[in-house]
Amino acid sequence: MTGQNSLFFVGNATTVLRLGPFTLLTDPNFLHRGQWTHIGQGVVARRLKDPAIGIGELPPLDAVVLSHFHGDHFDRIAARELDRDLPILTTPHAARRLGRRGFREPVALSTWTDLDLAKGGASLTVTALPGRHAKGRLARLLPPVMGSMIEYRATPGATPLRLYVSGDTLVHDDLREIRERYPSIDVALLHLGGTKVLGVLLTMDGEQGVDLLELLRPRQVVPIHYDDYSVMKSPLSDFTAEVERRAPSVEVAYVDRGRTFTLPG
C-alpha cells in the first residue's frame, strides 16, 4: 500500500485510497470466505473470496467513505474493530445507524452536500452523489445509497484529482447531473456484480457498467464489487466482454485483490 496517489484493492467494495497526505477507506468489509452476512429484508449472502488484508493491517486512516448500510459494505468486523472516533462519511440513514452502534463521528451527507478535509496546503473534498440501489417498489425496502466524488488538491490552486465511487447504484436519469457538474473525471470505481435478489437487479451488471462509462466518460475505470458474494450474478467477464464489444473511450484497469493501482498526479 505505497505510492503518492494510489488505490489498494482489499476486496468487494473495500479500497484504501492514498491521496497525498490523506488516507481513506471505502466500504469496510473484512468478513472471510464462507462467512455469512445479512444484506437486508431477511436476505443473507455468503462471502466467496477472502479480503486481501485484515482490518488490523490497515494504515492510519483520516476517514471512511461508506456508500450505504448493508452487511457487505459495513460488516460486524468493522463495527467491532474500527476506531469509534474515525469520521465516517455516509448517508443520513447510515449515520443514524452508526451513531446507535457507538461511533462518535458519523457525518451525514445528503445528495450534493460535501465535507472538506485539510492537511497543510493539501485539501480533500468528498461530495455525496445520487445513487439508487433498486427501482420500483423494492427501492423503498432497501437503505438509501450514495455515490461519492472525491476531489484531491495538493495545493490550493491545483487542478483537482477527481475519483468517482459509484456505490451500489443502478443506472438512472439522476446520474446525468454528475456529468453536468463534473465534466472531467479522472478515475471511476464502479460497483458491479449484477447483484440479484428474487430475480431483481440491485447493482450494475456488465451492460449497465458500460452504460455508465458512456454517460460519465471518465479517463480511467477500475471495476470492483463483482464476485465476492453469492448474490452476485454478473461476473467480471460480463463487463470485460461488454467493454470489448462497445469500446468506450476509457482506459480500463483490472486490479486484483492485494494489488495497488497508481492514481494520476
LOLUM-662582 format. One record per residue (C-alpha): residue number from 1; x, y, z. Coordinates in steps of 0.001 Angstrom, whole numbers, padded with zeros to 6 digits. Layout:
! LOLUM-662582
     k         u         v         w
   NUM         X         Y         Z
...
//
This chain:
! LOLUM-662582
     k         u         v         w
     1    000000    000000    000000
     2    002577    002526   -001132
     3    002617    005380   -003596
     4    001845    009085   -003545
     5   -001633    008687   -005048
     6   -002819    005105   -005111
     7   -005671    002655   -004725
     8   -005148   -000614   -002861
     9   -007896   -003168   -003568
    10   -008887   -005143   -000472
    11   -011912   -006880   -001984
    12   -015636   -006350   -002640
    13   -016073   -002531   -002460
    14   -013273   -002062    000070
    15   -010309    000016   -001061
    16   -007595    002048    000615
    17   -007120    005380   -001160
    18   -003901    007321   -000600
    19   -004179    010874   -001858
    20   -001146    012920   -000873
    21   -001241    013126    002944
    22   -004769    011673    003167
    23   -005753    008023    003551
    24   -009374    006953    003062
    25   -011079    003579    003454
    26   -014151    002776    001367
    27   -016981    000422    002369
    28   -015172   -001647    005041
    29   -015890   -005359    004592
    30   -013474   -007812    006221
    31   -015507   -010991    006538
    32   -013744   -014117    005298
    33   -014684   -016698    002691
    34   -017537   -018872    003887
    35   -018913   -016361    006381
    36   -022465   -015079    006008
    37   -023788   -011548    006233
    38   -027225   -010000    006378
    39   -027966   -007688    003467
    40   -031472   -006615    004411
    41   -035089   -007772    004462
    42   -034141   -011194    005780
    43   -031758   -011902    002885
    44   -028324   -013318    003671
    45   -025305   -013838    001426
    46   -022164   -015950    001780
    47   -018736   -014468    001100
    48   -016909   -016334   -001653
    49   -013497   -014615   -001551
    50   -011139   -013609    001244
    51   -010175   -009955    001670
    52   -006555   -009210    000820
    53   -005783   -007926    004330
    54   -007354   -007913    007752
    55   -008678   -004818    009427
    56   -005678   -004797    011772
    57   -003351   -004353    008791
    58   -004854   -001042    007691
    59   -002687    002081    007737
    60   -003747    005063    009881
    61   -006929    006486    008367
    62   -008292    010003    008015
    63   -011856    008930    007216
    64   -014132    006197    005891
    65   -016431    006720    002898
    66   -019445    004422    003276
    67   -021920    004172    000398
    68   -024729    002616    002456
    69   -025506    000460    005457
    70   -025527   -003144    004233
    71   -023599   -006025    005784
    72   -021373   -006492    002730
    73   -020249   -002857    002975
    74   -020032   -002329    006729
    75   -019766   -005694    008429
    76   -019636   -006897    012009
    77   -015820   -006848    011987
    78   -015798   -003170    011007
    79   -018454   -002452    013626
    80   -016331   -004130    016289
    81   -012798   -003057    015359
    82   -012827    000351    013666
    83   -011898    003354    015796
    84   -015115    004831    017218
    85   -013737    008367    016672
    86   -012967    007854    012980
    87   -015060    010136    010722
    88   -017412    008043    008569
    89   -018869    009958    005620
    90   -022137    008370    004601
    91   -025887    008724    004073
    92   -028076    010201    006839
    93   -029676    006749    007249
    94   -026322    005038    007792
    95   -025082    007855    010047
    96   -028009    007268    012405
    97   -027316    003530    012484
    98   -023631    004092    013182
    99   -024410    006515    015988
   100   -026557    003889    017663
   101   -023611    001493    017454
   102   -021316    003824    019343
   103   -019495    005591    016502
   104   -018951    009176    017574
   105   -018102    010837    014239
   106   -020598    009733    011565
   107   -021012    012522    009011
   108   -024438    012573    007333
   109   -024186    013741    003733
   110   -027367    014376    001791
   111   -027102    014285   -002002
   112   -024845    017071   -003352
   113   -023573    018072    000084
   114   -019878    017743    000889
   115   -017197    017684    003540
   116   -013741    019260    003317
   117   -010568    017943    004940
   118   -007272    019823    005044
   119   -003663    018981    005863
   120   -001085    021670    005410
   121   -001732    023109    001970
   122   -003482    019964    000676
   123   -007259    019540    000674
   124   -009787    016802    000106
   125   -013491    017236   -000657
   126   -015992    014357   -000558
   127   -019372    015077   -002160
   128   -022394    012776   -001895
   129   -023846    011897   -005294
   130   -027140    010317   -006353
   131   -027487    006550   -006160
   132   -030352    004115   -006482
   133   -029992    000538   -005215
   134   -033208   -000648   -006870
   135   -036092    000591   -008932
   136   -039814    000431   -008277
   137   -041336   -000737   -005017
   138   -038244   -002600   -003910
   139   -036352    000704   -003674
   140   -038373    001610   -000573
   141   -037268   -001573    001188
   142   -033533   -001012    000734
   143   -031332    001510    002559
   144   -030506    004764    000762
   145   -027217    004630   -001132
   146   -024844    007352   -002240
   147   -022124    007642   -004791
   148   -019156    009850   -003953
   149   -016930    012323   -005729
   150   -013547    012572   -004052
   151   -011535    015622   -005113
   152   -007918    015957   -004027
   153   -005827    019121   -004394
   154   -002153    019039   -003482
   155   -002115    022843   -003220
   156   -004933    025422   -003009
   157   -004718    026395   -006679
   158   -004092    022930   -008111
   159   -006372    021224   -010598
   160   -008202    018555   -008578
   161   -007738    014830   -008993
   162   -011311    013516   -009206
   163   -012313    009986   -008199
   164   -015892    008870   -008647
   165   -017094    005961   -006489
   166   -020416    004713   -007813
   167   -021754    002957   -004724
   168   -024331    000216   -005213
   169   -026358    002066   -007822
   170   -028195    001139   -010953
   171   -028019    003456   -013962
   172   -030814    006021   -013749
   173   -031584    009511   -015006
   174   -030367    011358   -011900
   175   -026803    010288   -012717
   176   -026788    012639   -015713
   177   -026342    015560   -013333
   178   -022986    014113   -012288
   179   -021747    014588   -015838
   180   -023114    018138   -015890
   181   -021413    019090   -012630
   182   -018202    017147   -013241
   183   -017374    017147   -016951
   184   -013878    015899   -016108
   185   -013484    012708   -014002
   186   -010061    011110   -013715
   187   -010925    007683   -012296
   188   -014231    005890   -011708
   189   -014633    002988   -009289
   190   -017660    001008   -010422
   191   -019624   -001307   -008134
   192   -020614   -004116   -010499
   193   -021634   -007738   -009861
   194   -025201   -007710   -011122
   195   -026467   -008472   -007630
   196   -029897   -010080   -007750
   197   -032388   -010899   -005019
   198   -035574   -012712   -006036
   199   -034600   -012049   -009637
   200   -034437   -008271   -009169
   201   -031250   -006431   -010203
   202   -029722   -004406   -007349
   203   -026256   -003467   -008671
   204   -024921   -002817   -012149
   205   -024155   -005773   -014381
   206   -021626   -005600   -017211
   207   -024005   -003871   -019595
   208   -025069   -001193   -017119
   209   -021455   -000650   -016127
   210   -020551    000314   -019678
   211   -023739    002395   -019923
   212   -022423    004431   -017004
   213   -018984    004781   -018584
   214   -020568    006157   -021731
   215   -022627    008571   -019649
   216   -019873    009927   -017370
   217   -016827    009439   -019651
   218   -014085    009132   -017022
   219   -010497    008848   -018211
   220   -009930    005571   -016348
   221   -012130    002990   -014645
   222   -011418    000367   -012004
   223   -014174   -002270   -011651
   224   -014778   -003512   -008091
   225   -017585   -005329   -006220
   226   -018173   -008139   -008711
   227   -017592   -011643   -007314
   228   -017293   -011575   -003536
   229   -020813   -012708   -002592
   230   -023248   -015416   -003570
   231   -025906   -012889   -004629
   232   -023633   -011501   -007370
   233   -024746   -012984   -010687
   234   -022753   -010991   -013270
   235   -019042   -011890   -013234
   236   -016281   -009501   -014240
   237   -016106   -011290   -017589
   238   -019532   -009814   -018451
   239   -018120   -006325   -018038
   240   -014923   -007204   -019914
   241   -016898   -008603   -022853
   242   -019149   -005533   -022954
   243   -016114   -003209   -022916
   244   -014616   -005136   -025835
   245   -017880   -005074   -027761
   246   -018711   -001386   -027275
   247   -015192    000071   -026885
   248   -015985    003082   -024666
   249   -013422    005893   -024691
   250   -011925    004978   -021325
   251   -008884    003116   -020086
   252   -009894    000083   -018014
   253   -007599   -001034   -015183
   254   -008261   -004503   -013770
   255   -006829   -004574   -010248
   256   -006557   -007873   -008364
   257   -007119   -008106   -004619
   258   -003970   -007192   -002777
   259   -002637   -005114   -005650
   260   -002042   -001380   -005855
   261   -003129    000854   -008727
   262   -001291    004153   -009189
   263   -003644    007085   -009495
   264   -002903    010173   -011606
   265   -000954    013030   -010104
//
